[in-house]
Amino acid sequence: MDLGLDGRVAVITGPAKGMGAAITRAFAAEGCRLALVGRDVAAIEPVAAEVRVGGGEALVLACDVTEAAACERVASVTRDVYGRIDILVNVAGGSGPIGKTGWETSPAEFDEIVDLNMRGCFNTMRACLPAMIAQGTGKIVNVGGTFGMRGRAGRMAYSASKWGLRGITKSFALEVGPHGINVNCVAPGMVDGPRFREKVVPEMARRLGISEDEAAARHAADYALRRVSTDEDVAHACLFLASDVSRQITGIDLPVDGGWAML
């Protein structure tokens, strides 16, 4: 199926590694012209170079998404270079304190993760929406998380930030729908990658006194499909919601978790 994304301009935050890099590659493969946004441009450049070697276009822009003015500069430069903004994919985010109860979490820790995961998306949406409204079309995909759908002990601050992002997503969807703009949220569960293999699995193995292979299998057993998601699974969901194939879908949370949040 042709997703019809060839030539469209996509702003992607947090594109340097993991699911952000996978999303970048997926949109480049569909022929999108990319504006890759993040604080560490040196970390983004290898992904951008990969896109260019493949014949794609990739603009790298330095930006701290928690700063509104920086996000406005990104939108302005993107429009100057490409002439429009068709898609915004908000991947940039953080995990916040891990293993701390709500009462052990400091106000500073809470503010930091809420600022990044909520305000960051608000800032980029606010910056890019004028271009989309002027065009009468646009797609915004926010990357949330399943802990923002079920909650999680020891992850209160992160969970709160992702619950809040869902509210931002739904409110914006209602407000910009009349302008032909779709706003949705992809909610990954645990994603198989360095953090899963180098931290989550070894910690479970040590705690239960089992092998790492057994720990990985136990983790997968929590999901209906008995497998852990990949970065590419998340990227494909983002492509779907950024394309006209999903033209009549807005304001939703799409879990990409093998069936955990729905259980």
C-alpha positions as CSV (number, residue, x, y, z in Angstrom):
1,M,0.0,0.0,0.0
2,D,1.3,3.4,-0.9
3,L,1.0,5.6,2.1
4,G,1.3,8.8,0.0
5,L,4.0,10.4,2.1
6,D,6.5,11.0,-0.7
7,G,7.7,14.6,-0.6
8,R,5.9,15.5,2.6
9,V,7.9,17.5,5.2
10,A,8.2,15.8,8.6
11,V,9.7,17.4,11.7
12,I,10.9,14.6,14.1
13,T,12.2,15.3,17.6
14,G,14.6,12.9,19.4
15,P,15.8,11.2,16.2
16,A,19.3,10.2,17.3
17,K,18.8,6.7,18.6
18,G,16.4,3.9,19.4
19,M,12.9,4.3,18.3
20,G,13.6,7.9,17.2
21,A,16.2,6.7,14.7
22,A,13.9,3.9,13.5
23,I,11.1,6.4,13.0
24,T,13.5,8.7,11.0
25,R,14.6,5.8,8.8
26,A,11.0,4.7,8.2
27,F,9.8,8.2,7.2
28,A,12.9,8.7,5.0
29,A,12.1,5.3,3.2
30,E,8.6,6.7,2.4
31,G,10.2,9.7,0.7
32,C,9.6,12.4,3.4
33,R,11.8,15.4,3.6
34,L,13.0,15.6,7.2
35,A,13.8,18.2,9.8
36,L,15.6,16.3,12.6
37,V,15.5,18.1,15.9
38,G,17.4,17.7,19.2
39,R,19.8,19.1,21.7
40,D,22.8,17.0,20.6
41,V,23.2,17.7,16.9
42,A,26.4,15.6,16.8
43,A,24.4,12.5,17.8
44,I,21.8,13.3,15.1
45,E,24.3,13.8,12.2
46,P,25.0,10.0,11.7
47,V,21.3,9.3,11.2
48,A,21.0,12.3,8.9
49,A,24.0,11.2,6.9
50,E,22.4,7.7,6.5
51,V,19.3,9.4,5.1
52,R,21.2,11.5,2.7
53,V,23.3,8.5,1.5
54,G,20.0,6.8,0.7
55,G,19.0,9.8,-1.5
56,G,16.8,11.5,1.1
57,E,16.8,15.1,2.5
58,A,17.6,15.7,6.2
59,L,18.0,19.0,7.9
60,V,19.5,18.9,11.4
61,L,18.4,21.6,13.8
62,A,19.6,22.2,17.4
63,C,16.7,22.6,19.8
64,D,15.8,22.1,23.4
65,V,12.1,21.3,23.1
66,T,11.4,22.7,26.6
67,E,12.2,26.2,25.2
68,A,9.3,27.7,23.3
69,A,11.5,30.1,21.4
70,A,13.8,27.3,20.2
71,C,10.8,25.4,18.9
72,E,9.5,28.4,17.1
73,R,12.9,28.8,15.4
74,V,12.8,25.2,14.2
75,A,9.4,25.7,12.7
76,S,10.5,28.9,11.0
77,V,13.7,27.4,9.5
78,T,11.8,24.3,8.4
79,R,9.3,26.4,6.5
80,D,12.1,28.6,5.0
81,V,14.0,25.5,3.7
82,Y,11.1,23.2,2.7
83,G,8.2,25.7,2.3
84,R,5.8,23.8,4.5
85,I,5.3,21.5,7.5
86,D,3.1,18.4,6.9
87,I,4.0,16.1,9.8
88,L,5.3,16.5,13.4
89,V,6.4,13.4,15.3
90,N,7.3,14.1,18.9
91,V,9.7,11.4,20.1
92,A,11.9,13.4,22.4
93,G,11.3,12.6,26.0
94,G,12.8,11.1,29.2
95,S,12.1,8.4,31.7
96,G,12.3,10.3,35.0
97,P,13.1,8.6,38.3
98,I,12.9,4.8,38.3
99,G,12.1,2.7,41.3
100,K,11.0,5.7,43.5
101,T,7.6,5.9,45.1
102,G,5.7,9.1,44.7
103,W,6.6,10.3,48.2
104,E,10.3,9.6,47.5
105,T,10.2,11.6,44.2
106,S,11.5,15.1,44.7
107,P,9.7,18.2,43.3
108,A,12.6,18.9,41.1
109,E,12.6,15.3,39.6
110,F,8.8,15.6,39.0
111,D,9.1,19.0,37.4
112,E,12.0,17.9,35.1
113,I,10.2,15.0,33.5
114,V,6.8,16.7,33.2
115,D,8.6,19.7,31.6
116,L,10.3,17.5,29.0
117,N,7.5,15.0,28.3
118,M,4.5,17.5,28.4
119,R,5.8,21.0,27.8
120,G,8.2,19.8,25.1
121,C,5.4,18.4,23.0
122,F,3.2,21.4,23.7
123,N,6.0,23.7,22.5
124,T,6.6,21.9,19.3
125,M,2.9,21.5,18.5
126,R,2.3,25.2,19.2
127,A,5.2,26.1,16.9
128,C,4.3,23.9,14.0
129,L,0.5,24.2,14.0
130,P,0.3,27.7,12.4
131,A,1.9,26.3,9.2
132,M,-0.5,23.3,9.2
133,I,-3.5,25.5,9.8
134,A,-2.5,27.8,6.9
135,Q,-2.3,24.7,4.7
136,G,-5.5,23.3,5.9
137,T,-3.9,19.9,6.5
138,G,-1.4,18.3,8.9
139,K,-0.5,15.2,11.0
140,I,0.8,15.2,14.5
141,V,2.0,12.0,16.2
142,N,3.0,12.2,19.9
143,V,4.9,9.3,21.3
144,G,3.5,8.5,24.8
145,G,3.8,5.3,26.7
146,T,1.6,2.6,28.2
147,F,2.5,3.7,31.7
148,G,0.4,6.7,30.9
149,M,-2.5,4.3,30.3
150,R,-2.3,1.9,33.2
151,G,0.1,3.7,35.7
152,R,3.1,2.0,37.2
153,A,4.4,1.7,40.7
154,G,7.9,3.3,41.0
155,R,7.3,5.4,37.9
156,M,4.8,8.0,39.2
157,A,6.5,11.0,37.6
158,Y,6.9,9.4,34.2
159,S,3.4,8.0,34.3
160,A,2.0,11.4,35.2
161,S,3.8,13.1,32.3
162,K,2.5,10.5,29.8
163,W,-1.1,10.7,31.2
164,G,-0.8,14.5,30.7
165,L,0.4,14.1,27.2
166,R,-2.7,12.1,26.4
167,G,-4.8,15.1,27.6
168,I,-2.8,17.5,25.5
169,T,-3.2,15.3,22.4
170,K,-7.0,14.9,22.8
171,S,-7.6,18.6,23.4
172,F,-5.5,19.7,20.4
173,A,-7.2,17.1,18.3
174,L,-10.6,18.7,19.1
175,E,-9.3,22.2,18.5
176,V,-7.5,21.7,15.2
177,G,-9.8,19.1,13.6
178,P,-11.8,21.8,11.8
179,H,-8.5,22.8,10.1
180,G,-8.0,19.3,8.6
181,I,-5.3,18.3,11.1
182,N,-5.1,14.9,12.9
183,V,-3.5,14.7,16.3
184,N,-2.8,11.2,17.8
185,C,-0.7,9.4,20.3
186,V,1.3,6.2,19.9
187,A,1.9,4.5,23.2
188,P,4.9,2.0,23.2
189,G,5.2,-0.6,25.8
190,M,8.6,-2.1,26.6
191,V,10.8,-1.9,23.4
192,D,13.5,-4.5,22.7
193,G,16.7,-2.6,22.6
194,P,19.8,-1.6,24.6
195,R,17.9,-0.6,27.7
196,F,15.8,-3.8,27.7
197,R,18.7,-6.1,27.1
198,E,21.3,-4.3,29.2
199,K,19.2,-3.1,32.2
200,V,15.7,-4.5,32.4
201,V,16.5,-8.1,31.6
202,P,19.7,-8.4,33.8
203,E,17.9,-6.8,36.7
204,M,15.1,-9.2,36.5
205,A,17.5,-12.1,36.2
206,R,19.4,-11.1,39.3
207,R,16.2,-10.5,41.3
208,L,14.7,-13.9,40.4
209,G,17.9,-15.9,40.2
210,I,17.3,-17.0,36.6
211,S,19.1,-16.7,33.3
212,E,18.8,-13.6,31.2
213,D,17.1,-15.7,28.5
214,E,14.5,-16.8,31.0
215,A,14.0,-13.3,32.2
216,A,13.4,-12.0,28.7
217,A,10.9,-14.8,28.2
218,R,9.1,-14.0,31.4
219,H,8.9,-10.4,30.4
220,A,7.4,-11.3,27.0
221,A,4.9,-13.6,28.8
222,D,3.2,-10.5,30.3
223,Y,1.9,-9.6,26.8
224,A,-1.0,-11.2,24.9
225,L,1.2,-11.8,21.9
226,R,4.1,-13.2,24.0
227,R,6.7,-11.0,22.4
228,V,8.3,-7.6,23.1
229,S,7.8,-4.7,20.7
230,T,10.6,-3.5,18.4
231,D,11.6,0.1,17.4
232,E,10.3,-0.8,13.9
233,D,6.8,-1.7,15.4
234,V,6.6,1.8,16.9
235,A,7.9,3.4,13.6
236,H,5.2,1.6,11.6
237,A,2.5,2.9,13.9
238,C,3.8,6.4,13.5
239,L,3.8,6.1,9.7
240,F,0.2,4.9,9.8
241,L,-1.0,7.8,11.9
242,A,1.0,10.3,9.8
243,S,-0.5,9.0,6.5
244,D,-3.8,9.6,4.8
245,V,-4.6,5.9,5.4
246,S,-5.6,7.1,8.9
247,R,-7.5,10.2,7.6
248,Q,-10.5,9.6,9.8
249,I,-8.6,8.9,13.0
250,T,-7.8,11.6,15.5
251,G,-7.4,12.0,19.3
252,I,-6.7,8.3,19.9
253,D,-4.1,6.4,22.0
254,L,-2.6,3.6,20.0
255,P,-0.8,1.1,22.2
256,V,2.1,-0.7,20.5
257,D,2.8,-3.2,23.3
258,G,1.8,-6.7,22.2
259,G,-1.4,-6.5,24.3
260,W,-0.3,-5.2,27.8
261,A,-2.3,-2.0,28.3
262,M,-5.5,-3.6,27.3
263,L,-5.2,-6.5,29.8
